[in-house]
């Protein structure tokens, strides 16, 4: 099975990091992957997106034209990539920055106030981890345990408090994805 994902948002929201951690976890789980970032010259505050392919077979191309999953952290992401989601696909959107819904009857849509939830958890820096959790909860594409190991290795010594908040955010996202 092959899953093609686009994660998109303003620079600084962590859209590229969503793709990076999904890719890394899938690779650790023995899947074939690709990760192709794209961002404007303004980076922080500008538009950024990443194409991710996770497959049981070798990945022929890292380009994603019609994603199975769209993670939209802002409205321009829905406007640009929403119409491209494959029939039967999934869109995960941050309602705090996405006032207009996609409204496609052939796509599963999950809306969550990710900024608000991140602030309730204790840091706006965990917004992207909520999105990863929703992907895990809804699709099972990667395992929570794998991403927990990757995050722990990355943050345990550098910022243990942020590690704790990230893991809480992923767990909250998983709950949302399972609803």
FENTA-V50135 format. One record per residue. N is the residue number from 0. RES is the residue in one letter. SS is DSSP state (H for helix, E for strand, - for the rest). PSI is psi in radians with two decimals (none if undefined). Layout:
<<N | RES | SS | PSI> <N | RES | SS | PSI>>
This chain:
<<0 | X | - | 2.49> <1 | X | E | 2.31> <2 | X | E | 2.22> <3 | X | E | 2.25> <4 | X | E | 2.48> <5 | X | E | 2.22> <6 | X | E | 2.23> <7 | X | E | 2.55> <8 | X | E | -3.00> <9 | X | E | 2.58> <10 | X | E | 2.37> <11 | X | - | -0.22> <12 | X | - | -0.29> <13 | X | - | 0.34> <14 | X | H | -0.75> <15 | X | H | -0.62> <16 | X | H | -0.64> <17 | X | H | -0.91> <18 | X | H | -0.72> <19 | X | H | -0.82> <20 | X | H | -0.61> <21 | X | H | -0.78> <22 | X | H | -0.84> <23 | X | H | -0.77> <24 | X | H | -0.77> <25 | X | H | -0.70> <26 | X | H | -0.75> <27 | X | H | -0.52> <28 | X | - | 0.14> <29 | X | - | 0.21> <30 | X | - | 2.79> <31 | X | E | 2.44> <32 | X | E | 2.80> <33 | X | E | 2.67> <34 | X | E | 2.04> <35 | X | E | 1.76> <36 | X | E | 2.72> <37 | X | E | 2.24> <38 | X | E | 2.68> <39 | X | - | 2.95> <40 | X | - | -0.36> <41 | X | - | -0.22> <42 | X | - | -1.61> <43 | X | E | 1.99> <44 | X | - | -0.36> <45 | X | - | -3.12> <46 | X | E | 2.37> <47 | X | E | 2.47> <48 | X | E | 2.82> <49 | X | E | 2.43> <50 | X | E | 2.28> <51 | X | E | 2.35> <52 | X | E | 2.25> <53 | X | E | 2.18> <54 | X | E | 2.66> <55 | X | - | -0.45> <56 | X | - | 2.88> <57 | X | - | 2.52> <58 | X | - | 2.08> <59 | X | - | -0.59> <60 | X | - | 2.43> <61 | X | - | -0.10> <62 | X | - | 2.36> <63 | X | - | 1.91> <64 | X | - | -0.64> <65 | X | - | 1.59> <66 | X | - | 2.61> <67 | X | - | -0.55> <68 | X | E | 2.31> <69 | X | E | 2.19> <70 | X | E | 1.90> <71 | X | E | 1.94> <72 | X | - | -0.13> <73 | X | - | 2.92> <74 | X | H | -0.74> <75 | X | H | -0.48> <76 | X | H | -0.74> <77 | X | H | -0.80> <78 | X | H | -0.71> <79 | X | H | -0.82> <80 | X | H | -0.35> <81 | X | H | -0.79> <82 | X | H | -0.27> <83 | X | H | -0.16> <84 | X | - | 2.36> <85 | X | - | 2.65> <86 | X | - | 2.32> <87 | X | - | 0.04> <88 | X | - | -2.98> <89 | X | E | 2.36> <90 | X | E | 2.28> <91 | X | E | 2.13> <92 | X | E | 2.53> <93 | X | E | 1.80> <94 | X | - | -0.36> <95 | X | - | -0.47> <96 | X | - | 0.17> <97 | X | - | 1.43> <98 | X | - | -0.42> <99 | X | - | 2.26> <100 | X | - | 2.84> <101 | X | - | -0.75> <102 | X | - | 0.95> <103 | X | - | 2.26> <104 | X | - | -0.08> <105 | X | - | 0.28> <106 | X | - | 2.38> <107 | X | E | 2.27> <108 | X | E | 2.26> <109 | X | E | 2.12> <110 | X | E | 2.31> <111 | X | E | 2.47> <112 | X | - | 1.35> <113 | X | H | -0.66> <114 | X | H | -0.81> <115 | X | H | -0.82> <116 | X | H | -0.74> <117 | X | H | -0.76> <118 | X | H | -0.64> <119 | X | H | -0.65> <120 | X | H | -0.57> <121 | X | - | -0.03> <122 | X | - | 2.29> <123 | X | H | -0.18> <124 | X | H | -0.16> <125 | X | H | 0.12> <126 | X | H | -0.78> <127 | X | H | -0.50> <128 | X | H | -0.51> <129 | X | H | -0.77> <130 | X | H | -0.76> <131 | X | H | -0.76> <132 | X | H | -0.70> <133 | X | H | -0.74> <134 | X | H | -0.82> <135 | X | H | -0.85> <136 | X | H | -0.64> <137 | X | H | -0.68> <138 | X | H | -0.45> <139 | X | - | 0.36> <140 | X | - | -0.71> <141 | X | - | 2.90> <142 | X | - | 2.52> <143 | X | H | -0.75> <144 | X | H | -0.62> <145 | X | H | -0.82> <146 | X | H | -0.56> <147 | X | H | -0.76> <148 | X | H | -0.78> <149 | X | H | -0.80> <150 | X | H | -0.69> <151 | X | H | -0.79> <152 | X | H | -0.61> <153 | X | H | -0.67> <154 | X | H | -0.22> <155 | X | - | -0.84> <156 | X | - | -0.59> <157 | X | - | -0.80> <158 | X | - | 1.38> <159 | X | H | -0.56> <160 | X | H | -0.76> <161 | X | H | -0.61> <162 | X | H | -0.84> <163 | X | H | -0.77> <164 | X | H | -0.69> <165 | X | H | -0.77> <166 | X | H | -0.67> <167 | X | H | -0.73> <168 | X | H | -0.74> <169 | X | H | -0.79> <170 | X | H | -0.69> <171 | X | H | -0.75> <172 | X | H | -0.71> <173 | X | H | -0.75> <174 | X | H | -0.78> <175 | X | H | -0.78> <176 | X | H | -0.52> <177 | X | H | -0.25> <178 | X | - | none>>
